Amino acid sequence: MLGFAKCHLPKNKYPSNYNFQIEKDDLLKNLCFAGVFSLSDPPRDSVPYSVLKCRSAGIKVIMVTGDQPITAASIAKQCNIITEETIN
């Protein structure tokens, strides 16, 4: 999820060619929450079947990710990497 904020910048103080310096200009104050955006990047349709096929061939399937543990577990379940028999 991504959150968005906005800040009104007067044209007389910030012309179109203004060289912004966030620390100096102190632009991170008085922000107004504008909304949130959520996106999903689901695994390809063939992945769950491929994982099961690898397992049936005796291949141990391991997922390496930088995702948060809850996100990683959700994706692993969708891909048949985590099954009912899996223990945390």
URMOGI-V434997 format. One record per helix or strand of 2 or more residues. SS is the DSSP state (A for helix, B for strand). FROM is the first residue (numbers start at 0). LEN is the number of residues. If there is no record, write none. Layout:
ss=SS from=FROM len=LEN
ss=SS from=FROM len=LEN
This chain:
ss=B from=1 len=5
ss=A from=21 len=4
ss=B from=31 len=6
ss=A from=46 len=10
ss=A from=68 len=10
